[in-house]
Amino acid sequence: MAQTGAAVLDPEGFDAWATLPGDAMVVFAEDPERFKETLDLAVIVPELHAARRDRFRVALLPPVASRALAARYGFARWPAFVMLRDGQYVGAVDGIRDWDVYLAELDRLLAAAPSRRRASASRSNARMRLRPTLATEPAHEHRMRPINIPIRSLMPEPDDAVEYMPMPREMSTFEMPRLPEPGPGADVAGARDVLEAFLGHFDAWLAAGGPPPAMELAGLAPDALKVLNETLAKARSPRSSMRSTRCASRKPCSPASGASSMSMPPAPC
């Protein structure tokens, strides 16, 4: 921008330069690394100055000075240039435009009258005008109204169904053996006499010890032996049942073959 004779200003010397008589263009530059359009404006401003020679003087504000003074004029985009007349604000062109738009905007600002206040000052004054109005309004009109906001849990809702631990489906319990009904082929009384006699031997064995008690069944009537074998076969508790002795082949003696004796069951292996 050397061909424009631009002055490089800082915030301290800006007001003295800006209040000089005549039209002036102030270029607000930013860091080209952040706003690459700054380099484009550095080329456009000399062309505008050449197109409207001797109509305005030019000043350049480096990035630090631009940030310090930009709030005075309230332009929206970087980079930008601001037109002044006799130190008063006329207008601004921000961002990058087409060449024809730049010429039209520059001619409009050169012909326009200075604004009574800067853009940022206008907004500040507008806020100041609003404050007395708000202060005179009833205080209850500015109270915040309560808003009911439903509170929802992010956790999944619990299932209302109650789950129970499954109970065992099959259980082994003690069952009393059922005696056959008295009648033909079932000598219940004879079988009962044998069991009572064996219990007597069993009680004596518990008191005195010695070899486990045993009873010979060779002379027992077949009907009583049948009842005895069926009853002992249906018992469920080792403590309350007695069984027929095993044959030499280690197989249980069937009721048909007959049992030769009764004894305590052998100890488990």
FENMOPE-V36419 format. One record per residue. PHI is phi as a letter, one per 40 degrees, with the letter a starting at -180 (NA if undefined). OMEGA is omega as a letter, one per 40 degrees, with the letter a starting at -180 (NA if undefined). NEAR is the number of other C-alpha atoms within 10 Angstrom. Layout:
((PHI & OMEGA & NEAR) (PHI & OMEGA & NEAR))
This chain:
((NA & a & 17) (c & a & 7) (c & i & 9) (c & a & 17) (g & a & 11) (c & i & 17) (c & i & 16) (c & a & 15) (b & i & 18) (b & a & 17) (d & a & 14) (c & a & 8) (c & a & 10) (c & a & 17) (c & a & 12) (c & i & 10) (c & a & 14) (c & a & 22) (c & i & 15) (c & a & 13) (c & i & 12) (h & i & 14) (c & a & 21) (a & i & 26) (b & i & 22) (b & a & 23) (c & i & 26) (c & a & 24) (c & i & 24) (b & a & 22) (c & a & 15) (c & i & 13) (c & i & 9) (c & a & 9) (b & a & 15) (c & i & 13) (c & i & 18) (d & i & 22) (c & i & 15) (c & a & 13) (c & i & 23) (c & i & 15) (c & a & 11) (c & a & 16) (d & i & 18) (d & i & 19) (c & i & 17) (c & i & 15) (c & i & 19) (c & a & 12) (c & i & 11) (b & a & 14) (c & i & 12) (g & i & 9) (c & a & 12) (a & i & 16) (c & a & 18) (b & i & 20) (b & a & 21) (b & i & 20) (b & i & 24) (c & a & 16) (d & a & 15) (c & i & 14) (c & i & 19) (c & a & 22) (c & a & 14) (c & a & 12) (b & a & 15) (c & a & 17) (c & i & 13) (c & a & 12) (b & i & 18) (g & i & 15) (c & a & 19) (c & a & 12) (b & i & 11) (b & e & 22) (c & a & 26) (a & i & 22) (b & a & 24) (b & i & 19) (b & i & 24) (b & i & 27) (b & a & 23) (f & i & 15) (g & a & 18) (c & a & 20) (c & i & 21) (b & a & 25) (i & a & 24) (a & i & 21) (b & a & 21) (b & a & 16) (g & i & 15) (b & a & 17) (b & i & 13) (c & a & 7) (c & a & 12) (c & i & 9) (c & i & 12) (d & a & 16) (c & a & 16) (c & i & 10) (c & i & 16) (c & i & 20) (c & i & 12) (c & a & 13) (c & i & 20) (c & i & 19) (c & a & 10) (c & i & 12) (c & i & 14) (c & i & 18) (c & i & 13) (c & a & 11) (a & i & 14) (c & a & 18) (c & a & 19) (c & i & 15) (c & i & 15) (c & i & 14) (c & i & 13) (c & i & 11) (c & i & 12) (c & i & 11) (c & i & 11) (c & i & 11) (c & a & 11) (c & a & 10) (c & i & 10) (c & a & 10) (c & i & 9) (c & a & 11) (c & a & 9) (c & i & 8) (c & i & 10) (d & a & 9) (c & a & 9) (c & a & 7) (c & a & 8) (b & i & 9) (c & i & 8) (c & i & 7) (c & i & 7) (c & i & 6) (b & i & 6) (c & i & 6) (b & i & 6) (c & i & 6) (c & a & 6) (b & i & 6) (c & i & 7) (c & i & 6) (c & i & 6) (c & a & 6) (c & a & 7) (c & i & 6) (c & a & 7) (c & a & 6) (c & a & 6) (c & i & 5) (c & i & 7) (b & i & 6) (c & a & 5) (c & i & 6) (c & i & 6) (d & a & 6) (c & a & 5) (b & i & 6) (b & i & 6) (c & a & 6) (b & i & 8) (c & i & 9) (b & i & 10) (c & i & 13) (c & a & 15) (c & i & 11) (c & i & 16) (c & i & 15) (c & i & 11) (c & i & 11) (i & i & 9) (d & i & 7) (g & a & 13) (b & i & 19) (c & a & 20) (c & a & 20) (c & i & 12) (c & i & 17) (c & i & 21) (c & i & 15) (c & i & 12) (c & a & 19) (c & i & 16) (c & i & 11) (c & i & 11) (c & i & 19) (c & i & 13) (c & i & 12) (c & a & 16) (c & i & 18) (c & i & 12) (c & i & 13) (c & i & 14) (c & a & 11) (c & a & 9) (b & a & 9) (g & a & 11) (h & a & 9) (c & i & 8) (d & a & 13) (c & i & 18) (a & i & 14) (b & i & 15) (c & a & 12) (b & a & 15) (c & a & 12) (c & a & 9) (c & i & 17) (c & a & 12) (d & a & 17) (c & i & 16) (c & i & 19) (c & i & 25) (c & i & 22) (c & a & 24) (c & a & 26) (c & a & 20) (c & a & 17) (c & a & 20) (c & i & 17) (c & a & 15) (c & a & 14) (c & a & 18) (b & a & 15) (b & i & 13) (c & a & 10) (c & a & 9) (b & a & 9) (b & i & 16) (b & a & 20) (b & i & 21) (c & i & 22) (c & a & 19) (c & i & 15) (c & a & 12) (c & a & 8) (c & a & 7) (g & i & 8) (c & i & 9) (c & i & 13) (c & a & 18) (c & i & 14) (d & a & 16) (c & a & 10) (c & i & 7) (g & i & 16) (b & a & 23) (c & a & 17) (a & i & 16) (b & i & 18) (a & i & 16) (c & i & 19) (c & i & 15) (c & i & 8) (c & i & 5) (c & i & 4) (c & NA & 3))
